[in-house]
């Protein structure tokens, strides 16, 4: 510990001891802000080491972590922003109450009962959600009355996200208080009715089941006076099936157009659509976790600070702080757009990627008549989408990417270095993976590849069957393993 920063560890192991930052953050950066006492780290003994605060951490936050053999290996200890966010969330809900009793009260309440937690990648968001879910499920007011009948947690995959599910169940103090809704076997409505009848404190569902769950929560709140907390992780959905039809029913024409171009439905889209369409949600409190909130999410869930004009998140752990503290890498330091790499590789020519062909088309008059009849930006977006997905274009890019990786990246880190390719949509990810597999097989290289995306992807040009992460044609090496486990293995 210095006068400006705090690092901590939960286990001393000599020279191999690992210390992690435990700082409040300094206006979005690492470190700590000024303190009236003159010591920037005064919060440590004022908040953390105070006997009641320390007992709370040991009694409620510390969770044992078991290995694959179910042996206790370590304990989970909260980082400062996790501790701060969950404590402030609980305090605000106790102060502001749950939902509003009338439309006018709801209007006067402004952004009360809606909490936006903006935590960057690398923040440990999964654990923050798990702590929040359990604390709200156990929350009692000053009169010792239970605040919420149930807490609904929305996860992000057709099969409940294993990481979030593991965390929620790992934090369970009493067996049987957590239920998952997958919509398998019996109807979703029956599963939800059973789970939300009061016997389950926490109900975890997928984004596909979310519209059904939210409708049931609202019905029970309106007709039976029950009170619920809805915690939404940033999540994306596939575009198929009955649930997807219900999801799309609440989206705007612009969002539907984006879906047709390969976009995805997110919990932000759904929550925004649902909140916009309803004047009140009596007995329902919403908590949204996201790393990069959209403008409409900030407008609906953000709070205008005193003297301010623009809505802000209820709690923030910034990407800058996560980068500076070493929890995530600044990918922009090593980011090369394909168009730039292409130009660098062809400096002796006037070749460009995509834009040249569009300009040439305009000059020849083949595109201009279309652009006269439709919005120019929409037409160019459609054209570039077609260009990005064209097999020849992908094949050319795949060759550049793989050969660059073999020459410049693979030898790094003692020959264990890996690389990531980021594309614009899930269907593009599927086509890239298939193209890379074909190129690697044709050249006889011993390289492994993995592709990660949520839900199902339907691409009739590649296969009559839907693709998922577990599809053998995409990730033959998974063999039922979680993709995180496969990625951690040697390449």
C-alpha positions as CSV (number, residue, x, y, z in Angstrom):
1,X,0.0,0.0,0.0
2,X,1.2,3.5,-0.8
3,X,-0.5,6.9,-0.1
4,X,-2.2,6.7,-3.5
5,X,-2.9,3.0,-4.3
6,X,-3.8,-0.2,-2.6
7,X,-3.0,-3.8,-3.7
8,X,-4.2,-6.8,-1.8
9,X,-4.0,-10.6,-1.8
10,X,-6.0,-13.3,-0.1
11,X,-3.1,-15.8,0.1
12,X,0.5,-15.3,0.9
13,X,2.7,-17.6,-1.2
14,X,6.2,-16.1,-1.0
15,X,7.6,-14.7,-4.2
16,X,4.7,-16.1,-6.2
17,X,2.1,-14.1,-4.2
18,X,-0.3,-12.4,-6.5
19,X,-1.5,-8.9,-5.5
20,X,-4.5,-7.3,-7.2
21,X,-5.5,-3.6,-7.2
22,X,-8.1,-2.6,-4.6
23,X,-8.7,1.0,-5.5
24,X,-11.8,3.3,-5.7
25,X,-10.8,4.6,-9.1
26,X,-9.7,8.2,-9.9
27,X,-12.3,9.9,-12.2
28,X,-12.3,6.9,-14.5
29,X,-8.6,6.1,-14.2
30,X,-6.8,3.8,-11.8
31,X,-5.7,4.9,-8.3
32,X,-7.7,6.9,-5.8
33,X,-9.1,10.5,-5.6
34,X,-8.0,13.0,-3.0
35,X,-9.3,12.6,0.5
36,X,-9.9,15.3,3.1
37,X,-7.5,13.6,5.5
38,X,-4.7,13.9,3.0
39,X,-4.5,10.2,2.7
40,X,-6.0,8.9,-0.6
41,X,-6.2,5.4,1.0
42,X,-8.1,6.5,4.0
43,X,-11.2,4.5,2.7
44,X,-9.3,1.4,3.6
45,X,-9.6,1.8,7.4
46,X,-12.7,3.9,7.2
47,X,-14.8,1.5,5.1
48,X,-13.0,-1.9,4.7
49,X,-11.4,-2.5,8.1
50,X,-14.3,-1.0,10.1
51,X,-15.5,-3.9,12.2
52,X,-19.0,-4.0,10.7
53,X,-17.8,-3.7,7.2
54,X,-15.1,-6.3,7.6
55,X,-17.6,-8.8,9.2
56,X,-20.0,-8.2,6.3
57,X,-17.2,-9.0,3.8
58,X,-16.2,-12.2,5.6
59,X,-19.8,-13.3,6.2
60,X,-21.5,-12.4,3.0
61,X,-19.0,-11.8,0.2
62,X,-16.3,-14.4,0.8
63,X,-17.3,-17.5,-1.2
64,X,-15.3,-20.8,-1.3
65,X,-14.3,-21.9,-4.8
66,X,-14.1,-25.7,-5.5
67,X,-12.1,-27.4,-8.1
68,X,-13.4,-30.2,-10.5
69,X,-13.1,-32.7,-7.7
70,X,-15.3,-30.5,-5.5
71,X,-12.4,-29.8,-3.2
72,X,-12.1,-26.3,-1.7
73,X,-9.2,-24.6,-3.4
74,X,-9.6,-20.9,-2.6
75,X,-11.9,-18.1,-1.5
76,X,-13.4,-15.4,-3.6
77,X,-12.9,-11.9,-2.2
78,X,-14.7,-8.9,-3.8
79,X,-12.7,-6.2,-5.6
80,X,-13.5,-2.7,-4.4
81,X,-15.9,-1.7,-7.3
82,X,-17.8,-4.9,-6.7
83,X,-18.1,-4.2,-3.0
84,X,-19.0,-0.5,-3.6
85,X,-21.6,-1.2,-6.4
86,X,-23.5,-3.9,-4.5
87,X,-23.5,-2.0,-1.2
88,X,-24.8,1.2,-2.9
89,X,-27.4,-0.8,-4.9
90,X,-28.8,-2.4,-1.7
91,X,-28.8,1.0,0.1
92,X,-30.6,2.8,-2.8
93,X,-33.3,0.2,-3.1
94,X,-34.0,0.3,0.7
95,X,-34.2,4.1,0.4
96,X,-36.2,4.3,-2.8
97,X,-38.5,1.3,-2.4
98,X,-39.7,-1.2,-4.9
99,X,-41.7,0.0,-7.9
100,X,-44.3,2.7,-7.7
101,X,-47.9,2.5,-6.6
102,X,-49.3,4.7,-9.4
103,X,-48.5,6.1,-12.8
104,X,-48.2,9.6,-11.4
105,X,-45.9,8.4,-8.6
106,X,-43.8,6.6,-11.2
107,X,-43.5,9.8,-13.2
108,X,-42.5,11.8,-10.2
109,X,-40.0,9.1,-9.2
110,X,-38.0,9.7,-12.4
111,X,-35.3,7.0,-12.7
112,X,-36.0,5.4,-9.3
113,X,-36.3,1.7,-9.3
114,X,-34.0,1.5,-12.4
115,X,-30.3,1.0,-11.8
116,X,-27.7,0.9,-14.6
117,X,-24.4,-0.7,-13.5
118,X,-21.8,0.1,-16.2
119,X,-18.9,-2.3,-15.5
120,X,-16.2,-2.9,-18.1
121,X,-15.1,-6.2,-19.4
122,X,-12.5,-7.5,-16.8
123,X,-14.6,-6.2,-13.9
124,X,-15.8,-9.6,-12.7
125,X,-19.4,-8.7,-13.8
126,X,-20.6,-12.3,-13.4
127,X,-19.7,-12.4,-9.7
128,X,-21.2,-8.9,-9.2
129,X,-24.5,-10.2,-10.7
130,X,-24.4,-13.2,-8.5
131,X,-23.7,-11.2,-5.3
132,X,-26.5,-8.7,-6.3
133,X,-29.0,-11.5,-6.9
134,X,-28.4,-13.2,-3.5
135,X,-28.3,-9.9,-1.6
136,X,-31.6,-8.7,-3.1
137,X,-33.2,-12.1,-2.6
138,X,-32.3,-11.9,1.1
139,X,-33.0,-8.2,1.5
140,X,-35.3,-7.0,4.4
141,X,-36.5,-3.5,5.2
142,X,-36.3,-1.7,8.5
143,X,-39.5,-3.5,9.7
144,X,-37.8,-6.9,8.8
145,X,-40.2,-7.5,5.9
146,X,-38.9,-9.2,2.9
147,X,-38.3,-6.6,0.1
148,X,-38.6,-9.0,-2.9
149,X,-40.6,-12.2,-3.4
150,X,-38.2,-13.3,-6.1
151,X,-35.2,-12.1,-8.1
152,X,-35.2,-12.8,-11.9
153,X,-31.8,-13.0,-13.5
154,X,-31.5,-13.0,-17.3
155,X,-28.6,-14.9,-18.8
156,X,-27.4,-14.9,-22.4
157,X,-27.4,-18.3,-24.0
158,X,-30.0,-20.9,-25.2
159,X,-28.5,-23.2,-22.6
160,X,-28.1,-21.1,-19.5
161,X,-24.7,-19.4,-19.5
162,X,-22.5,-21.9,-17.5
163,X,-20.3,-19.2,-16.0
164,X,-23.2,-17.1,-14.6
165,X,-25.1,-20.2,-13.5
166,X,-22.0,-21.6,-11.7
167,X,-21.6,-18.3,-9.9
168,X,-25.2,-18.0,-8.8
169,X,-25.3,-21.5,-7.5
170,X,-21.9,-21.3,-5.9
171,X,-23.0,-18.3,-3.9
172,X,-26.1,-20.2,-2.7
173,X,-26.1,-20.5,1.1
174,X,-29.2,-22.7,1.3
175,X,-29.8,-25.4,-1.2
176,X,-32.9,-25.1,-3.3
177,X,-33.4,-21.4,-3.5
178,X,-32.2,-21.0,-7.1
179,X,-34.2,-22.3,-10.2
180,X,-33.4,-22.2,-13.9
181,X,-36.0,-21.8,-16.6
182,X,-35.0,-23.3,-20.0
183,X,-38.4,-23.9,-21.6
184,X,-37.8,-27.6,-22.0
185,X,-40.4,-30.3,-21.5
186,X,-43.3,-28.5,-19.9
187,X,-44.4,-25.1,-21.1
188,X,-42.5,-22.0,-20.2
189,X,-45.5,-20.4,-18.5
190,X,-45.9,-23.5,-16.2
191,X,-42.2,-23.5,-15.3
192,X,-42.3,-19.8,-14.5
193,X,-45.5,-20.1,-12.5
194,X,-43.9,-22.9,-10.4
195,X,-40.6,-21.1,-10.0
196,X,-42.2,-17.7,-9.1
197,X,-44.7,-19.0,-6.6
198,X,-42.5,-17.9,-3.8
199,X,-40.5,-21.1,-3.1
200,X,-37.5,-20.0,-5.3
201,X,-35.7,-16.8,-4.2
202,X,-33.7,-16.6,-7.5
203,X,-35.0,-17.6,-10.9
204,X,-32.4,-17.6,-13.8
205,X,-33.7,-17.6,-17.4
206,X,-32.4,-17.1,-20.8
207,X,-33.0,-14.1,-23.0
208,X,-35.2,-16.4,-25.2
209,X,-37.5,-17.0,-22.1
210,X,-37.2,-13.4,-20.9
211,X,-40.4,-12.0,-22.6
212,X,-42.5,-14.8,-21.0
213,X,-40.8,-14.3,-17.6
214,X,-41.2,-10.5,-17.6
215,X,-44.9,-10.9,-18.5
216,X,-45.4,-13.4,-15.6
217,X,-43.5,-11.1,-13.2
218,X,-45.7,-8.1,-14.2
219,X,-48.9,-10.2,-13.9
220,X,-48.0,-11.4,-10.4
221,X,-47.0,-7.9,-9.4
222,X,-50.2,-6.3,-10.7
223,X,-52.7,-9.0,-9.5
224,X,-51.1,-10.5,-6.4
225,X,-49.1,-7.5,-5.1
226,X,-45.8,-9.5,-5.4
227,X,-42.5,-7.6,-5.7
228,X,-39.7,-8.6,-8.0
229,X,-36.1,-7.5,-8.9
230,X,-35.1,-8.1,-12.5
231,X,-31.3,-8.3,-13.1
232,X,-30.3,-8.2,-16.7
233,X,-26.9,-9.1,-17.9
234,X,-25.9,-7.8,-21.3
235,X,-27.1,-10.6,-23.5
236,X,-27.8,-11.5,-27.1
237,X,-30.3,-13.8,-28.7
238,X,-30.6,-15.9,-31.8
239,X,-33.3,-15.0,-34.3
240,X,-35.2,-18.3,-34.6
241,X,-38.1,-20.0,-32.9
242,X,-41.2,-18.8,-31.1
243,X,-39.3,-16.8,-28.5
244,X,-37.5,-14.9,-31.2
245,X,-40.8,-13.9,-32.8
246,X,-41.9,-12.6,-29.4
247,X,-38.6,-10.8,-29.0
248,X,-38.9,-9.1,-32.4
249,X,-42.5,-8.0,-31.7
250,X,-41.2,-5.3,-29.3
251,X,-38.5,-3.9,-31.5
252,X,-38.6,-0.9,-33.7
253,X,-38.4,-1.1,-37.6
254,X,-34.8,0.1,-37.4
255,X,-33.8,-2.6,-35.0
256,X,-35.6,-5.2,-37.1
257,X,-33.7,-3.9,-40.2
258,X,-30.4,-4.3,-38.2
259,X,-31.4,-7.9,-37.4
260,X,-31.9,-8.7,-41.1
261,X,-28.4,-7.5,-41.7
262,X,-27.0,-10.0,-39.2
263,X,-27.5,-8.2,-35.9
264,X,-28.8,-9.6,-32.7
265,X,-31.5,-8.9,-30.1
266,X,-30.0,-7.8,-26.8
267,X,-31.4,-7.5,-23.4
268,X,-30.8,-3.7,-23.7
269,X,-33.1,-3.7,-26.8
270,X,-35.8,-5.7,-25.0
271,X,-35.7,-3.7,-21.8
272,X,-35.7,-0.4,-23.6
273,X,-38.6,-1.5,-25.8
274,X,-40.6,-2.8,-22.8
275,X,-39.9,0.3,-20.6
276,X,-40.8,2.7,-23.5
277,X,-44.1,0.9,-24.0
278,X,-45.2,0.9,-20.4
279,X,-46.0,3.9,-18.2
280,X,-45.3,2.0,-15.0
281,X,-44.1,-1.2,-13.5
282,X,-45.7,-1.5,-10.1
283,X,-43.7,-3.7,-7.8
284,X,-40.8,-4.3,-10.2
285,X,-37.2,-3.0,-9.8
286,X,-34.8,-3.3,-12.8
287,X,-31.1,-3.6,-12.5
288,X,-29.1,-3.7,-15.8
289,X,-25.5,-4.7,-16.1
290,X,-23.6,-3.7,-19.2
291,X,-20.1,-2.7,-20.2
292,X,-21.1,-0.3,-23.1
293,X,-24.7,1.0,-22.6
294,X,-26.5,2.2,-25.7
295,X,-27.8,5.8,-25.7
296,X,-31.4,4.6,-25.3
297,X,-30.4,2.5,-22.3
298,X,-28.8,5.5,-20.6
299,X,-31.9,7.6,-21.3
300,X,-34.2,5.0,-19.8
301,X,-32.0,3.7,-16.9
302,X,-29.6,6.5,-16.3
303,X,-29.8,9.1,-13.7
304,X,-29.2,12.8,-14.2
305,X,-26.8,14.0,-11.5
306,X,-27.3,17.2,-9.5
307,X,-26.6,20.1,-11.7
308,X,-26.2,17.9,-14.8
309,X,-28.2,17.5,-18.0
310,X,-27.2,14.1,-19.3
311,X,-28.1,10.8,-17.7
312,X,-25.4,8.7,-16.1
313,X,-25.0,5.1,-14.9
314,X,-25.8,4.4,-11.2
315,X,-22.3,2.9,-10.8
316,X,-19.3,2.9,-13.1
317,X,-16.1,0.8,-13.4
318,X,-14.6,2.2,-16.5
319,X,-12.7,0.4,-19.3
320,X,-9.8,2.8,-18.8
321,X,-9.5,1.7,-15.2
322,X,-9.7,-2.0,-16.1
323,X,-7.0,-1.5,-18.7
324,X,-4.7,0.5,-16.4
325,X,-5.1,-2.0,-13.6
326,X,-4.2,-4.8,-15.9
327,X,-7.4,-6.8,-15.9
328,X,-7.9,-6.4,-19.7
329,X,-5.6,-5.5,-22.5
330,X,-5.9,-2.4,-24.6
331,X,-6.6,-4.2,-27.9
332,X,-6.3,-0.9,-29.9
333,X,-2.6,-1.0,-29.2
334,X,-2.3,-4.1,-31.4
335,X,-5.3,-3.6,-33.6
336,X,-4.9,-3.5,-37.3
337,X,-8.0,-3.1,-39.5
338,X,-7.9,-5.5,-42.5
339,X,-8.1,-2.6,-44.9
340,X,-4.9,-1.1,-43.5
341,X,-3.1,-4.4,-43.6
342,X,-4.2,-4.9,-47.2
343,X,-2.9,-1.4,-48.2
344,X,0.4,-2.0,-46.4
345,X,0.8,-5.3,-48.3
346,X,0.1,-3.6,-51.6
347,X,1.9,-0.4,-51.3
348,X,3.0,-0.6,-54.9
349,X,-0.6,-0.5,-56.2
350,X,-3.6,1.7,-55.8
351,X,-5.6,-1.3,-54.5
352,X,-8.2,-0.5,-51.8
353,X,-10.7,-2.7,-50.1
354,X,-14.3,-2.4,-50.8
355,X,-14.5,1.4,-51.3
356,X,-12.8,1.3,-54.7
357,X,-15.3,-1.2,-56.1
358,X,-18.1,1.0,-54.9
359,X,-16.7,4.1,-56.4
360,X,-16.0,2.3,-59.7
361,X,-19.6,1.1,-59.7
362,X,-20.9,4.6,-59.1
363,X,-18.7,6.0,-61.9
364,X,-20.1,3.4,-64.3
365,X,-23.6,4.2,-63.3
366,X,-24.5,0.7,-62.0
367,X,-25.1,1.7,-58.4
368,X,-26.2,5.3,-58.7
369,X,-29.8,4.6,-59.9
370,X,-30.3,2.5,-56.7
371,X,-28.9,5.2,-54.5
372,X,-31.3,7.7,-56.0
373,X,-34.2,5.6,-54.7
374,X,-33.0,4.7,-51.2
375,X,-31.1,6.2,-48.4
376,X,-27.5,6.3,-49.4
377,X,-26.0,5.2,-46.0
378,X,-28.5,2.3,-45.9
379,X,-27.6,1.2,-49.4
380,X,-23.9,1.4,-48.8
381,X,-24.3,-0.6,-45.6
382,X,-26.2,-3.3,-47.5
383,X,-23.6,-3.4,-50.3
384,X,-20.7,-3.6,-47.8
385,X,-22.6,-6.4,-45.9
386,X,-22.7,-8.3,-49.2
387,X,-19.0,-7.6,-49.8
388,X,-18.0,-8.8,-46.3
389,X,-19.9,-12.1,-46.7
390,X,-18.8,-12.9,-50.2
391,X,-16.9,-16.2,-50.2
392,X,-14.1,-14.8,-52.4
393,X,-13.6,-11.7,-50.2
394,X,-13.5,-13.9,-47.0
395,X,-11.1,-16.4,-48.6
396,X,-8.7,-13.6,-49.6
397,X,-8.8,-12.1,-46.1
398,X,-8.4,-15.5,-44.5
399,X,-5.1,-16.1,-46.4
400,X,-3.7,-12.8,-45.2
401,X,-4.7,-13.3,-41.6
402,X,-3.4,-16.9,-41.3
403,X,-0.1,-16.2,-43.0
404,X,0.4,-13.1,-40.9
405,X,-0.3,-15.1,-37.8
406,X,2.1,-17.9,-38.8
407,X,4.9,-15.5,-39.6
408,X,4.6,-12.8,-36.9
409,X,2.4,-14.1,-34.0
410,X,2.8,-17.9,-33.6
411,X,6.5,-17.7,-32.6
412,X,5.7,-15.3,-29.7
413,X,5.4,-16.4,-26.0
414,X,7.5,-19.5,-26.6
415,X,5.4,-20.6,-29.4
416,X,2.1,-20.5,-27.4
417,X,0.7,-17.2,-28.7
418,X,-2.8,-17.1,-29.9
419,X,-4.7,-14.5,-32.0
420,X,-8.3,-13.3,-32.2
421,X,-10.2,-12.3,-35.4
422,X,-13.1,-10.0,-34.8
423,X,-15.9,-9.8,-37.4
424,X,-19.1,-7.8,-37.7
425,X,-21.8,-10.5,-37.2
426,X,-22.4,-14.1,-36.1
427,X,-23.0,-15.3,-39.7
428,X,-19.7,-13.7,-40.7
429,X,-18.0,-15.5,-37.8
430,X,-19.4,-18.9,-39.1
431,X,-18.2,-18.3,-42.7
432,X,-14.8,-17.1,-41.5
433,X,-14.4,-20.3,-39.4
434,X,-15.3,-22.6,-42.3
435,X,-13.0,-20.7,-44.6
436,X,-10.1,-20.8,-42.2
437,X,-10.6,-24.6,-41.7
438,X,-10.6,-25.1,-45.5
439,X,-7.4,-23.0,-46.0
440,X,-5.6,-24.7,-43.1
441,X,-6.5,-28.1,-44.4
442,X,-5.5,-27.2,-48.0
443,X,-2.1,-25.9,-46.9
444,X,-1.5,-28.8,-44.5
445,X,-0.9,-26.6,-41.5
446,X,-1.2,-27.9,-37.9
447,X,-3.2,-25.0,-36.5
448,X,-6.3,-25.1,-34.3
449,X,-9.2,-22.7,-34.5
450,X,-12.2,-21.9,-32.3
451,X,-15.3,-19.7,-33.1
452,X,-17.4,-18.2,-30.3
453,X,-20.9,-16.7,-30.7
454,X,-24.2,-16.9,-28.9
455,X,-27.4,-18.8,-29.8
456,X,-27.9,-20.3,-33.3
457,X,-26.9,-19.1,-36.7
458,X,-28.9,-20.0,-39.7
459,X,-26.9,-19.8,-42.9
460,X,-28.5,-21.7,-45.7
461,X,-25.5,-21.0,-48.0
462,X,-23.2,-22.9,-45.7
463,X,-25.4,-25.7,-44.3
464,X,-29.1,-26.6,-44.2
465,X,-28.8,-27.1,-40.4
466,X,-28.4,-24.3,-37.8
467,X,-24.9,-23.7,-36.4
468,X,-24.1,-23.4,-32.7
469,X,-20.8,-23.3,-30.9
470,X,-21.1,-27.1,-30.3
471,X,-21.5,-27.8,-34.1
472,X,-18.9,-30.4,-35.1
473,X,-18.4,-28.6,-38.4
474,X,-17.3,-25.5,-36.6
475,X,-15.6,-26.6,-33.4
476,X,-14.8,-30.3,-33.8
477,X,-12.4,-30.2,-30.9
478,X,-14.8,-29.1,-28.3
479,X,-16.3,-32.6,-27.7
480,X,-18.8,-31.2,-25.2
481,X,-16.3,-29.0,-23.4
482,X,-17.0,-25.4,-22.5
483,X,-15.4,-23.1,-25.0
484,X,-13.5,-21.4,-22.2
485,X,-11.8,-24.7,-21.3
486,X,-11.0,-25.4,-24.9
487,X,-9.5,-21.9,-25.4
488,X,-7.3,-22.3,-22.3
489,X,-5.7,-25.5,-23.7
490,X,-2.5,-25.3,-25.7
491,X,-3.0,-24.4,-29.3
